[in-house]
Amino acid sequence: MKTVDYLIVGVGSAGGVLLQRLARAGFSVVGLEAGPFWNTEKDWVSDEAGSHKLYWEDPRVTGGSDPLAFGANNSGKGVGGGSVHWAAFTPRFHPSDFEVYTRDGLGADWPISYHDIKPYYEQLEREMPVAGPAYFPWGHPHGYSYGPHPMGGVGNALIKGCTAMGIPVSIGGPVAILSGSFGDRPHCIYRGFCIQGCKVGAKASTLITHVPDALASGAEIRPHCMASRIELGSGGRVTGVHYFDRDGESHFQPAKAVIVAAYAIETPRLLLNSGLANSSGTLGRYLMAQAGNVIMGRFDQLVRMYKAPPAHALTEEFYETNPKNDFVRGFAIQTVGPLPVAFAKQMQSAKKAWGWGLRREMMDYNHWAAFGALGEILPWADNRVTLSDETDQFGLRVAHVSFNLHDNDKKLIKAATQKTMEVMHAAGATEVVQEARYAHLVGAARMGEDPATSVVDKFGRTHDVDNLFVCDGSILPTQGSANPGLTIQALAARTADYLICQGERIFSSARRDMSEPRMRRDLAPPATWGKGVPRLT
Amino acid sequence: MSEYNNSDPSLRPVNPETGEPFPPTDQPGYYPGFRTLSQSPYWDAATRNVVTLRVTDPPERRFFTAYEWKFWETVFSHLIPQTDRTPERQIPLIPPLDARLYANRTDGYRYETMPQDREAYKIGIEAINNESAARFGGEFLDLGHWQQEKVLQAIHDGRPEASPEIWKSMSVSRFWELIMHDAMKAYYGHPWAWDEVGFGGPAYPRAYMRLENGEPEPWEVREKRHEWRAPDLSVSDEVEPLHHLHTEATQRAHISPLRKKP
């Protein structure tokens, strides 16, 4: 096979953006994707049970004192990856997120600041684009140039509860769903099946925001191709990736540089299976999920929470460390709109419902509203991805994940849950219950300045191998209580600018130029930049 | 013995006004006459195909033996009882499970305290039969309807008496989660259950237009509530809110308080 400039493993949130930027800049680039290239009209359905193939269903083993659920909860498969089934909440991280250790003495600092990523937030908010209010008051205050969405029943409950308690609330976004048509993409139709894949094309996924321009610019995507091992050459540089195609045939694609963008479980798994990038011993460690407790309130009046996107209103009033608390960092409160199967699972967890009790609770489905308490869990060394002795259909060792809550996490989750329950009561709910769970995944190949305590540098280059990069959620050192999707894509655009500015030097030189790249707005997908006038930036 | 058996009125929900069991109905719930399938001409073809096939062509048995199929069908008839439904409108719960296990398809992860799903559904039969023997001196399928319910209640509560060696290799609470999830996916993934709970169902490409105040679309119907209570001898109508437990592991590992013995 012909040697390509860049081989990207995983065409998801980060991989899609990287592929688009690098191809538009003129590099030869191939993306390996373990799942299919979707035909959204034929492959996707408005149906919970029929959407399982959007999720990573290959085997993983989960354990520790607080084991995480994967699959539909947080792991995508197929071109677009997790951005196909995300709810598309796109808040930015706060400036404080980049210096958690300095401020609070726990967690970690990032090797970059909010200032470094801010232009990429602004950029990606227009590329997706993000709908939201003209003024968003938390973190670094900013506004959205695409209009907010109308409220559904859950959003109205959040407004009512927050207002009664004097808590500011952001309504109609920020969410990467179109409130008005955009180019040839239609606006949202409020059908509520966001996390089953948006057939409408209103919700942003890299499948529709970046992959089309990547292909038009000459990138190649190989679907149904599962990377098995990254090959290390004699010169201490990687030479390409071994992979299995859909028939189980093994191939080797040579490349001048490799970028792993397979998310927080499969990225460390591939690197561990390749025996690479772990001189620090931190590869696989510092895995994070966010607390995602779902607080459900029953109202006398009807809510019908299946209408409107699950994600359409939130408050970040409790995001920052509050010295009055017995824990550091904080949480957000967001709308969620579970469909019947998801809601049944929540009733089973929250009320131990089964049998006639479950039937009875479910008959009241339309009377319930659900809020998510999205809580920051700190990075801990013992929360980690290792290799299990079990193997998958390709004979590759599968990931074993161990996850354990620590004292700060437990106190934060308790406070987040209680506050969210208060808001639900204040909204007028006559009964409030709660299901404990987790949302999102980041960490496990974290970035940092010190090669002894991190896996990659601030541009995603592995400390150990000069032409091996990681670019996805796994490089995050901390996670705040913001949904990570926007930050993952913003980091991908920044890494792409770095690679483009470095040019051919990436392919041959061992010199690491750590200066900030020039921003290449001209390489954004056509007609996504320069539109709209944000009121605050 | 008991699955899908609604000829025995004592197994059916009761009208509190009269004290009499309700007759079986085409459509339980509070949305009389609401049929999501009536809207299928307005759905996209892929969705219509998947949902319609679920109703008309449930997959045939390929993984379970005839006995295993019958066993789990009986268990699931307690996890989600349907004696209030007419036989032809009862939702088949085992076909999608059998198809899933035949394809060896999982949710994408396995708890380290659990065997593989296929194995769990084999061992589970042994555990439930042992529990039946310990409590009522017979195999599960040979017990009376309410004895069967009590056996399952013991597992729901996290308090099985028999098979300590099985439960050492398979978490009671994760096993319960597994079988409940399969039952709920089958029931609440079915359009007849959507009618029951008043869920509007697929709405692409037509859209939902009335987002606020719980207003129905023109083709949805207004709620019409009525009182009902579970069959008098049933123990599955109780719920136990766990919101004082804040983490997933503690909620899941919760063991219900000791119940008074019957």
HADDOCK unambig.tbl for C-alpha pairs under 7 A between the chains (distance, minus, plus):
assign (segid A and resid 42 and name CA) (segid B and resid 46 and name CA) 5.65 0.50 0.50
assign (segid A and resid 45 and name CA) (segid B and resid 46 and name CA) 6.02 0.50 0.50
assign (segid A and resid 45 and name CA) (segid B and resid 47 and name CA) 4.60 0.50 0.50
assign (segid A and resid 46 and name CA) (segid B and resid 47 and name CA) 5.79 0.50 0.50
assign (segid A and resid 46 and name CA) (segid B and resid 202 and name CA) 5.05 0.50 0.50
assign (segid A and resid 47 and name CA) (segid B and resid 47 and name CA) 6.93 0.50 0.50
assign (segid A and resid 47 and name CA) (segid B and resid 202 and name CA) 6.75 0.50 0.50
assign (segid A and resid 48 and name CA) (segid B and resid 189 and name CA) 6.65 0.50 0.50
assign (segid A and resid 49 and name CA) (segid B and resid 185 and name CA) 6.66 0.50 0.50
assign (segid A and resid 49 and name CA) (segid B and resid 189 and name CA) 5.80 0.50 0.50
assign (segid A and resid 50 and name CA) (segid B and resid 50 and name CA) 6.94 0.50 0.50
assign (segid A and resid 56 and name CA) (segid B and resid 108 and name CA) 5.82 0.50 0.50
assign (segid A and resid 57 and name CA) (segid B and resid 106 and name CA) 6.10 0.50 0.50
assign (segid A and resid 57 and name CA) (segid B and resid 107 and name CA) 5.50 0.50 0.50
assign (segid A and resid 57 and name CA) (segid B and resid 108 and name CA) 3.52 0.50 0.50
assign (segid A and resid 58 and name CA) (segid B and resid 108 and name CA) 5.13 0.50 0.50
assign (segid A and resid 59 and name CA) (segid B and resid 108 and name CA) 5.24 0.50 0.50
assign (segid A and resid 59 and name CA) (segid B and resid 109 and name CA) 5.29 0.50 0.50
assign (segid A and resid 60 and name CA) (segid B and resid 108 and name CA) 6.32 0.50 0.50
assign (segid A and resid 60 and name CA) (segid B and resid 109 and name CA) 4.47 0.50 0.50
assign (segid A and resid 60 and name CA) (segid B and resid 110 and name CA) 6.17 0.50 0.50
assign (segid A and resid 61 and name CA) (segid B and resid 109 and name CA) 5.54 0.50 0.50
assign (segid A and resid 61 and name CA) (segid B and resid 110 and name CA) 4.92 0.50 0.50
assign (segid A and resid 61 and name CA) (segid B and resid 111 and name CA) 5.84 0.50 0.50
assign (segid A and resid 61 and name CA) (segid B and resid 112 and name CA) 5.94 0.50 0.50
assign (segid A and resid 62 and name CA) (segid B and resid 109 and name CA) 6.57 0.50 0.50
assign (segid A and resid 62 and name CA) (segid B and resid 110 and name CA) 6.00 0.50 0.50
assign (segid A and resid 62 and name CA) (segid B and resid 111 and name CA) 4.87 0.50 0.50
assign (segid A and resid 62 and name CA) (segid B and resid 112 and name CA) 5.73 0.50 0.50
assign (segid A and resid 63 and name CA) (segid B and resid 111 and name CA) 5.95 0.50 0.50
assign (segid A and resid 63 and name CA) (segid B and resid 112 and name CA) 5.36 0.50 0.50
assign (segid A and resid 66 and name CA) (segid B and resid 248 and name CA) 6.96 0.50 0.50
assign (segid A and resid 66 and name CA) (segid B and resid 249 and name CA) 5.38 0.50 0.50
assign (segid A and resid 70 and name CA) (segid B and resid 108 and name CA) 6.27 0.50 0.50
assign (segid A and resid 70 and name CA) (segid B and resid 109 and name CA) 6.18 0.50 0.50
assign (segid A and resid 71 and name CA) (segid B and resid 107 and name CA) 5.55 0.50 0.50
assign (segid A and resid 71 and name CA) (segid B and resid 108 and name CA) 4.74 0.50 0.50
assign (segid A and resid 71 and name CA) (segid B and resid 109 and name CA) 6.90 0.50 0.50
assign (segid A and resid 151 and name CA) (segid B and resid 211 and name CA) 6.94 0.50 0.50
assign (segid A and resid 151 and name CA) (segid B and resid 212 and name CA) 6.87 0.50 0.50
assign (segid A and resid 152 and name CA) (segid B and resid 211 and name CA) 4.87 0.50 0.50
assign (segid A and resid 152 and name CA) (segid B and resid 212 and name CA) 5.27 0.50 0.50
assign (segid A and resid 153 and name CA) (segid B and resid 211 and name CA) 6.62 0.50 0.50
assign (segid A and resid 153 and name CA) (segid B and resid 212 and name CA) 5.27 0.50 0.50
assign (segid A and resid 153 and name CA) (segid B and resid 213 and name CA) 6.10 0.50 0.50
assign (segid A and resid 153 and name CA) (segid B and resid 214 and name CA) 6.52 0.50 0.50
assign (segid A and resid 189 and name CA) (segid B and resid 207 and name CA) 4.70 0.50 0.50
assign (segid A and resid 189 and name CA) (segid B and resid 208 and name CA) 6.33 0.50 0.50
assign (segid A and resid 190 and name CA) (segid B and resid 207 and name CA) 6.14 0.50 0.50
assign (segid A and resid 190 and name CA) (segid B and resid 208 and name CA) 5.58 0.50 0.50
assign (segid A and resid 191 and name CA) (segid B and resid 203 and name CA) 5.35 0.50 0.50
assign (segid A and resid 191 and name CA) (segid B and resid 204 and name CA) 6.76 0.50 0.50
assign (segid A and resid 191 and name CA) (segid B and resid 207 and name CA) 5.59 0.50 0.50
assign (segid A and resid 191 and name CA) (segid B and resid 208 and name CA) 5.59 0.50 0.50
assign (segid A and resid 302 and name CA) (segid B and resid 213 and name CA) 6.62 0.50 0.50
assign (segid A and resid 302 and name CA) (segid B and resid 214 and name CA) 4.55 0.50 0.50
assign (segid A and resid 303 and name CA) (segid B and resid 213 and name CA) 6.06 0.50 0.50
assign (segid A and resid 303 and name CA) (segid B and resid 214 and name CA) 4.30 0.50 0.50
assign (segid A and resid 304 and name CA) (segid B and resid 214 and name CA) 5.05 0.50 0.50
assign (segid A and resid 307 and name CA) (segid B and resid 208 and name CA) 6.60 0.50 0.50
assign (segid A and resid 307 and name CA) (segid B and resid 211 and name CA) 5.93 0.50 0.50
assign (segid A and resid 308 and name CA) (segid B and resid 211 and name CA) 6.57 0.50 0.50
assign (segid A and resid 340 and name CA) (segid B and resid 188 and name CA) 5.88 0.50 0.50
assign (segid A and resid 341 and name CA) (segid B and resid 184 and name CA) 6.35 0.50 0.50
assign (segid A and resid 341 and name CA) (segid B and resid 185 and name CA) 5.69 0.50 0.50
assign (segid A and resid 341 and name CA) (segid B and resid 188 and name CA) 5.23 0.50 0.50
assign (segid A and resid 341 and name CA) (segid B and resid 189 and name CA) 6.11 0.50 0.50
assign (segid A and resid 344 and name CA) (segid B and resid 184 and name CA) 6.63 0.50 0.50
assign (segid A and resid 345 and name CA) (segid B and resid 181 and name CA) 6.72 0.50 0.50
assign (segid A and resid 350 and name CA) (segid B and resid 241 and name CA) 5.77 0.50 0.50
assign (segid A and resid 350 and name CA) (segid B and resid 242 and name CA) 5.52 0.50 0.50
assign (segid A and resid 350 and name CA) (segid B and resid 243 and name CA) 6.61 0.50 0.50
assign (segid A and resid 351 and name CA) (segid B and resid 239 and name CA) 5.39 0.50 0.50
assign (segid A and resid 351 and name CA) (segid B and resid 240 and name CA) 4.82 0.50 0.50
assign (segid A and resid 351 and name CA) (segid B and resid 241 and name CA) 4.05 0.50 0.50
assign (segid A and resid 351 and name CA) (segid B and resid 242 and name CA) 5.95 0.50 0.50
assign (segid A and resid 352 and name CA) (segid B and resid 239 and name CA) 5.80 0.50 0.50
assign (segid A and resid 352 and name CA) (segid B and resid 240 and name CA) 5.62 0.50 0.50
assign (segid A and resid 352 and name CA) (segid B and resid 241 and name CA) 6.81 0.50 0.50
assign (segid A and resid 353 and name CA) (segid B and resid 239 and name CA) 5.28 0.50 0.50
assign (segid A and resid 354 and name CA) (segid B and resid 79 and name CA) 5.74 0.50 0.50
assign (segid A and resid 354 and name CA) (segid B and resid 80 and name CA) 6.83 0.50 0.50
assign (segid A and resid 354 and name CA) (segid B and resid 236 and name CA) 6.14 0.50 0.50
assign (segid A and resid 355 and name CA) (segid B and resid 78 and name CA) 5.77 0.50 0.50
assign (segid A and resid 355 and name CA) (segid B and resid 79 and name CA) 4.64 0.50 0.50
assign (segid A and resid 355 and name CA) (segid B and resid 80 and name CA) 4.71 0.50 0.50
assign (segid A and resid 355 and name CA) (segid B and resid 81 and name CA) 5.79 0.50 0.50
assign (segid A and resid 355 and name CA) (segid B and resid 236 and name CA) 4.99 0.50 0.50
assign (segid A and resid 355 and name CA) (segid B and resid 237 and name CA) 6.52 0.50 0.50
assign (segid A and resid 356 and name CA) (segid B and resid 80 and name CA) 6.92 0.50 0.50
assign (segid A and resid 356 and name CA) (segid B and resid 81 and name CA) 6.53 0.50 0.50
assign (segid A and resid 356 and name CA) (segid B and resid 230 and name CA) 6.16 0.50 0.50
assign (segid A and resid 356 and name CA) (segid B and resid 236 and name CA) 5.50 0.50 0.50
assign (segid A and resid 356 and name CA) (segid B and resid 237 and name CA) 4.73 0.50 0.50
assign (segid A and resid 357 and name CA) (segid B and resid 236 and name CA) 5.85 0.50 0.50
assign (segid A and resid 357 and name CA) (segid B and resid 237 and name CA) 3.84 0.50 0.50
assign (segid A and resid 357 and name CA) (segid B and resid 238 and name CA) 5.81 0.50 0.50
assign (segid A and resid 357 and name CA) (segid B and resid 239 and name CA) 6.27 0.50 0.50
assign (segid A and resid 362 and name CA) (segid B and resid 197 and name CA) 6.25 0.50 0.50
assign (segid A and resid 363 and name CA) (segid B and resid 29 and name CA) 5.78 0.50 0.50
assign (segid A and resid 363 and name CA) (segid B and resid 196 and name CA) 6.58 0.50 0.50
assign (segid A and resid 363 and name CA) (segid B and resid 197 and name CA) 4.59 0.50 0.50
assign (segid A and resid 364 and name CA) (segid B and resid 197 and name CA) 6.71 0.50 0.50
assign (segid A and resid 365 and name CA) (segid B and resid 197 and name CA) 6.00 0.50 0.50
assign (segid A and resid 366 and name CA) (segid B and resid 198 and name CA) 6.79 0.50 0.50
assign (segid A and resid 413 and name CA) (segid B and resid 246 and name CA) 6.55 0.50 0.50
assign (segid A and resid 414 and name CA) (segid B and resid 246 and name CA) 5.63 0.50 0.50
assign (segid A and resid 433 and name CA) (segid B and resid 241 and name CA) 6.53 0.50 0.50
assign (segid A and resid 433 and name CA) (segid B and resid 243 and name CA) 5.53 0.50 0.50
assign (segid A and resid 434 and name CA) (segid B and resid 243 and name CA) 4.90 0.50 0.50
assign (segid A and resid 436 and name CA) (segid B and resid 246 and name CA) 5.84 0.50 0.50
assign (segid A and resid 436 and name CA) (segid B and resid 247 and name CA) 5.11 0.50 0.50
assign (segid A and resid 436 and name CA) (segid B and resid 248 and name CA) 4.58 0.50 0.50
assign (segid A and resid 437 and name CA) (segid B and resid 247 and name CA) 6.94 0.50 0.50
assign (segid A and resid 437 and name CA) (segid B and resid 248 and name CA) 5.28 0.50 0.50
